[in-house]
Amino acid sequence: MCDIKKLISIGENEEIEFKESFDFNGIMETVVAFANKRGGVILVGVKDNGHVVGVQIGKETLRDLANKISQN
């Protein structure tokens, strides 16, 4: 399992992306970019400066995102 605090302290790079809010299209764009490279980690609820703001995401939303990723 990844150490989230460590990932945040490293900051954004080619394999770590912060998303302040749950923007479905923005997340999908990052997933595609990671799929075309070596993969990566998307941390939702984290500002670009590493400040954790958190988000509320329901199970259905996560299921929809996982289905969309697997279909594409």
Order of alpha helices (4+ residues) and beta strands (2+ residues): alpha-beta-alpha-beta-alpha
